């Protein structure tokens, strides 16, 4: 299992490293450049940087996963379908921005309708699927909580929360890619450990195979993100755009939902949570007082306005995600 995880990571890493340069050149030739919001003064120099780069790791990550997954793979294939669906939604948003040279793509209601439609579909799939069902697990102890039909709205909430907070986190060079890299590595390792323990406890081999293929998919996108960061780290040569951010939200949410580990999301994905909460606080407080809590939201822009270097913010966010992931993995070793 571990070998296939690493193989998927390596294949995706190499494919992305090969594919990224020509795709970036193509995006530049097509004038698929990012439009910068006028009030983000620090980023005006990034105007015109190639965007929609998420297509690179969506394709290479999916290709590596499909090549490596074996035997029972329904969950992994649906995971890839969800990632593609959110990627297409993000691509439509990016395409409108590029086509009309503006920062506004899809209307907010159009984007939320698309996100909800995908999430409801997956919620129903989860509820009716024998490997997922209506149960979630308390972290580290594998105590089950049966939500019954409530799993459907719960899954919808998870997908909306994760896809949108990952999108909010995608505000600095390498920020969303770095955080999601360590998020997926952590989930992949925890899923492998869980599958190994469940196998020792005599769980059906088909279920173990399904879990291992979900882990392989996490590994594939991890490898793709490592290479993508070569071109997306400060100073970025390409942005992932909503194409990549929504797709990463899809794969990140699926890794948790398809394994019953949803309650690990706010722990390992703590930086996503902080991005989302900072925006909520800023909006609510401003509407009530006409004053701001942060210099700018999401939180990473506040730090940037305080003079912290973009590369340092991205590095610290990624390190915190990695530390939280390692902590969770260690707790699983101890208690499960």
C-alpha positions as CSV (number, residue, x, y, z in Angstrom):
1,X,0.0,0.0,0.0
2,X,2.7,2.4,1.0
3,X,4.7,1.5,-2.2
4,X,1.7,2.4,-4.4
5,X,1.2,5.7,-2.6
6,X,4.8,6.6,-3.2
7,X,4.6,5.4,-6.8
8,X,1.6,7.6,-7.5
9,X,3.4,10.5,-5.9
10,X,6.5,10.0,-8.0
11,X,4.6,9.6,-11.3
12,X,2.5,12.7,-10.7
13,X,5.7,14.6,-9.7
14,X,7.4,13.7,-13.0
15,X,4.4,14.3,-15.2
16,X,3.8,17.7,-13.7
17,X,7.4,18.7,-14.0
18,X,7.3,17.8,-17.7
19,X,3.9,19.2,-18.5
20,X,4.0,22.5,-16.6
21,X,6.5,24.5,-18.8
22,X,4.7,24.0,-22.1
23,X,1.3,24.6,-20.5
24,X,2.5,27.8,-18.9
25,X,3.8,29.0,-22.3
26,X,0.5,28.1,-23.9
27,X,-1.5,30.0,-21.3
28,X,0.8,33.0,-21.8
29,X,0.3,32.8,-25.6
30,X,-3.4,32.6,-25.1
31,X,-3.2,35.7,-22.9
32,X,-4.8,33.8,-20.0
33,X,-3.5,36.3,-17.5
34,X,-4.7,37.1,-14.0
35,X,-6.6,40.3,-13.3
36,X,-5.7,41.8,-9.9
37,X,-8.2,43.6,-7.7
38,X,-7.5,47.3,-7.6
39,X,-7.4,47.4,-3.8
40,X,-4.7,44.7,-3.5
41,X,-1.9,47.2,-4.1
42,X,0.9,44.8,-3.3
43,X,-0.1,42.4,-6.1
44,X,-0.4,44.9,-9.0
45,X,2.9,43.7,-10.3
46,X,1.4,40.3,-10.8
47,X,-1.1,41.6,-13.3
48,X,-1.1,39.3,-16.3
49,X,0.6,36.3,-14.7
50,X,-0.7,33.1,-16.4
51,X,-3.6,31.7,-14.5
52,X,-5.8,28.5,-14.8
53,X,-2.6,26.6,-14.0
54,X,-4.7,24.2,-12.0
55,X,-5.4,22.3,-15.2
56,X,-1.8,21.0,-14.9
57,X,-2.1,19.2,-11.6
58,X,-5.7,18.1,-12.2
59,X,-4.7,16.2,-15.3
60,X,-1.3,14.9,-14.1
61,X,-2.7,14.0,-10.6
62,X,-5.6,12.2,-12.1
63,X,-3.5,10.4,-14.6
64,X,-1.1,9.1,-12.0
65,X,-3.9,8.0,-9.7
66,X,-5.7,6.1,-12.5
67,X,-2.4,4.4,-13.5
68,X,-1.7,3.2,-9.9
69,X,-5.1,2.3,-8.4
70,X,-5.9,-1.4,-8.3
71,X,-8.8,-3.7,-7.6
72,X,-11.8,-2.1,-5.9
73,X,-11.6,1.6,-6.7
74,X,-15.1,3.1,-6.7
75,X,-14.3,5.7,-4.1
76,X,-11.1,6.7,-5.8
77,X,-12.8,7.1,-9.2
78,X,-15.6,9.1,-7.7
79,X,-13.0,11.2,-5.9
80,X,-11.4,12.0,-9.2
81,X,-14.8,12.8,-10.7
82,X,-15.6,15.2,-7.9
83,X,-12.2,16.9,-8.4
84,X,-12.8,17.2,-12.1
85,X,-16.4,18.6,-11.5
86,X,-15.1,21.3,-9.2
87,X,-12.2,22.0,-11.5
88,X,-14.6,22.5,-14.4
89,X,-16.7,24.9,-12.3
90,X,-13.5,26.8,-11.4
91,X,-12.4,26.8,-15.1
92,X,-15.7,28.4,-16.1
93,X,-15.1,31.1,-13.5
94,X,-11.5,31.7,-14.7
95,X,-12.5,31.6,-18.4
96,X,-15.0,34.4,-18.0
97,X,-12.4,36.5,-16.1
98,X,-9.8,36.0,-18.8
99,X,-12.2,36.4,-21.7
100,X,-13.6,39.7,-20.5
101,X,-10.4,40.9,-18.8
102,X,-12.0,41.4,-15.3
103,X,-11.7,39.9,-11.9
104,X,-15.3,38.9,-11.7
105,X,-16.1,35.6,-13.3
106,X,-19.2,33.6,-12.5
107,X,-21.8,35.4,-10.3
108,X,-21.8,34.4,-6.7
109,X,-25.2,32.7,-7.0
110,X,-24.0,30.8,-10.1
111,X,-20.9,29.5,-8.4
112,X,-22.8,28.5,-5.3
113,X,-25.5,26.7,-7.3
114,X,-22.8,24.7,-9.0
115,X,-21.0,23.9,-5.8
116,X,-24.2,22.8,-4.0
117,X,-25.3,20.6,-7.0
118,X,-22.0,18.7,-6.9
119,X,-22.1,18.5,-3.0
120,X,-25.7,17.2,-2.9
121,X,-24.8,14.6,-5.5
122,X,-21.9,13.4,-3.4
123,X,-24.0,13.6,-0.2
124,X,-26.5,11.2,-1.7
125,X,-23.7,9.0,-3.0
126,X,-22.1,8.8,0.5
127,X,-25.4,8.0,2.2
128,X,-26.2,5.2,-0.2
129,X,-22.7,3.8,-0.6
130,X,-21.9,0.7,1.6
131,X,-18.4,1.8,2.2
132,X,-19.3,5.3,3.5
133,X,-22.8,5.3,4.8
134,X,-24.1,7.6,7.4
135,X,-21.3,7.2,10.0
136,X,-18.4,9.5,10.8
137,X,-15.5,8.7,13.2
138,X,-14.3,10.7,16.2
139,X,-10.6,11.5,15.6
140,X,-8.0,9.1,17.0
141,X,-10.3,6.7,18.7
142,X,-12.5,5.4,15.8
143,X,-15.7,5.8,17.8
144,X,-18.6,5.9,15.3
145,X,-21.3,8.5,15.2
146,X,-24.3,7.6,13.1
147,X,-25.9,10.7,11.5
148,X,-28.5,8.7,9.6
149,X,-29.9,10.9,6.7
150,X,-28.2,13.9,8.3
151,X,-25.0,12.8,6.6
152,X,-26.3,14.4,3.4
153,X,-26.5,18.0,4.6
154,X,-23.4,17.3,6.7
155,X,-21.5,16.3,3.5
156,X,-22.9,19.3,1.6
157,X,-21.6,21.6,4.4
158,X,-18.2,19.9,4.3
159,X,-17.8,20.4,0.5
160,X,-19.0,24.0,0.6
161,X,-16.8,24.8,3.5
162,X,-13.6,23.1,2.2
163,X,-13.8,24.3,-1.4
164,X,-14.5,27.9,-0.5
165,X,-11.9,28.1,2.3
166,X,-9.2,26.5,0.0
167,X,-10.2,29.1,-2.6
168,X,-9.9,31.9,0.0
169,X,-6.5,30.6,1.0
170,X,-5.3,30.8,-2.6
171,X,-4.3,34.5,-2.2
172,X,-0.5,34.4,-2.2
173,X,2.1,32.6,-4.3
174,X,2.4,29.0,-3.2
175,X,0.0,29.4,-0.3
176,X,-2.9,27.1,-1.2
177,X,-0.6,24.6,-3.0
178,X,1.7,24.3,0.0
179,X,-1.0,23.9,2.6
180,X,-2.9,21.4,0.5
181,X,0.3,19.4,-0.3
182,X,0.8,18.7,3.5
183,X,-2.9,18.3,4.1
184,X,-3.1,15.5,1.4
185,X,0.2,13.9,2.6
186,X,-1.1,13.8,6.1
187,X,-4.5,12.4,5.1
188,X,-2.8,9.8,2.9
189,X,-0.6,8.6,5.7
190,X,-3.5,8.4,8.1
191,X,-5.7,6.5,5.7
192,X,-2.8,4.0,5.1
193,X,-2.4,3.5,8.8
194,X,-6.1,3.1,9.3
195,X,-6.4,0.6,6.5
196,X,-3.5,-1.4,7.9
197,X,-5.1,-1.6,11.3
198,X,-8.5,-2.5,9.9
199,X,-6.9,-5.2,7.8
200,X,-5.4,-6.6,11.0
201,X,-8.8,-6.5,12.6
202,X,-10.3,-8.7,9.8
203,X,-12.2,-6.0,7.9
204,X,-13.3,-7.1,4.3
205,X,-10.4,-6.9,1.8
206,X,-12.7,-5.0,-0.7
207,X,-13.1,-2.2,1.9
208,X,-9.3,-2.1,2.6
209,X,-8.7,-1.9,-1.2
210,X,-11.1,1.1,-1.4
211,X,-9.3,2.9,1.4
212,X,-5.9,2.2,-0.1
213,X,-6.9,3.6,-3.5
214,X,-8.2,6.8,-1.8
215,X,-4.8,7.1,-0.2
216,X,-3.1,6.5,-3.6
217,X,-5.2,9.4,-5.0
218,X,-4.0,11.6,-2.1
219,X,-0.5,10.6,-3.0
220,X,-0.9,11.4,-6.7
221,X,-2.1,14.9,-6.1
222,X,0.6,15.4,-3.5
223,X,3.2,14.6,-6.1
224,X,1.6,16.9,-8.6
225,X,1.6,19.8,-6.1
226,X,5.2,19.3,-5.3
227,X,6.1,20.0,-8.9
228,X,3.5,22.7,-9.3
229,X,5.1,24.6,-6.4
230,X,8.3,24.8,-8.5
231,X,6.4,27.2,-10.7
232,X,3.8,28.6,-8.2
233,X,6.1,29.4,-5.3
234,X,7.1,33.1,-4.9
235,X,7.6,34.7,-7.4
236,X,4.9,32.6,-9.2
237,X,5.2,32.0,-12.9
238,X,1.6,30.6,-12.9
239,X,-1.4,30.8,-10.7
240,X,-3.7,27.8,-10.1
241,X,-6.8,30.0,-10.4
242,X,-10.3,28.9,-9.3
243,X,-9.7,26.0,-11.6
244,X,-7.1,24.6,-9.3
245,X,-8.4,26.0,-6.0
246,X,-11.9,24.5,-6.3
247,X,-10.4,21.2,-7.6
248,X,-8.1,21.0,-4.6
249,X,-11.0,21.7,-2.3
250,X,-12.9,18.8,-4.0
251,X,-10.0,16.3,-3.5
252,X,-9.3,17.6,0.1
253,X,-13.0,17.2,1.1
254,X,-13.3,13.8,-0.6
255,X,-10.3,12.4,1.3
256,X,-12.1,13.1,4.5
257,X,-15.7,12.3,3.5
258,X,-14.9,9.0,1.8
259,X,-13.1,7.7,4.9
260,X,-15.3,9.1,7.6
261,X,-12.6,11.4,8.8
262,X,-14.4,14.7,8.4
263,X,-13.6,15.8,11.9
264,X,-9.9,15.9,11.1
265,X,-10.5,18.7,8.6
266,X,-10.5,21.6,11.1
267,X,-7.3,20.1,12.7
268,X,-5.1,19.4,9.7
269,X,-6.8,22.1,7.6
270,X,-6.5,24.7,10.4
271,X,-5.2,27.3,7.9
272,X,-8.2,26.9,5.7
273,X,-10.4,27.4,8.8
274,X,-8.5,30.6,9.8
275,X,-8.9,32.0,6.2
276,X,-12.7,31.4,6.3
277,X,-13.2,32.6,9.9
278,X,-11.2,35.8,9.3
279,X,-13.4,36.7,6.3
280,X,-16.6,36.0,8.3
281,X,-15.4,38.1,11.2
282,X,-14.3,40.9,8.9
283,X,-17.6,41.1,7.1
284,X,-19.9,40.8,10.1
285,X,-17.9,43.3,12.2
286,X,-17.7,45.8,9.3
287,X,-21.5,45.6,8.7
288,X,-22.2,46.3,12.3
289,X,-19.6,49.0,13.1
290,X,-18.2,50.1,9.7
291,X,-14.8,49.3,11.1
292,X,-12.4,46.4,10.3
293,X,-10.8,43.9,12.6
294,X,-8.1,43.0,10.1
295,X,-6.2,45.4,7.8
296,X,-7.5,43.1,5.0
297,X,-9.1,39.7,4.9
298,X,-8.5,36.8,4.5
299,X,-5.9,36.6,7.3
300,X,-2.9,36.1,5.0
301,X,-3.5,39.6,3.5
302,X,-3.6,41.1,7.0
303,X,-0.1,39.7,7.6
304,X,1.0,41.0,4.2
305,X,-0.3,44.5,5.0
306,X,1.7,44.3,8.3
307,X,4.9,43.9,6.2
308,X,5.5,40.2,6.5
309,X,7.1,38.8,3.3
310,X,4.8,36.8,1.0
311,X,7.2,33.9,1.0
312,X,7.4,33.8,4.8
313,X,3.6,33.7,5.1
314,X,3.3,30.9,2.7
315,X,6.1,28.9,4.4
316,X,4.6,29.4,7.9
317,X,1.1,28.3,6.7
318,X,2.6,25.2,5.1
319,X,4.7,24.4,8.2
320,X,1.7,24.7,10.5
321,X,-0.3,22.4,8.3
322,X,2.5,19.9,8.2
323,X,2.9,20.0,12.0
324,X,-0.8,19.5,12.6
325,X,-0.8,16.6,10.2
326,X,2.2,15.0,11.9
327,X,0.6,15.5,15.3
328,X,-2.6,13.7,14.1
329,X,-0.6,10.9,12.6
330,X,1.3,10.4,15.9
331,X,-2.0,10.4,17.9
332,X,-3.4,7.7,15.5
333,X,-0.2,5.6,16.1
334,X,-0.8,5.9,19.9
335,X,-4.5,5.5,20.2
336,X,-5.7,3.5,17.3
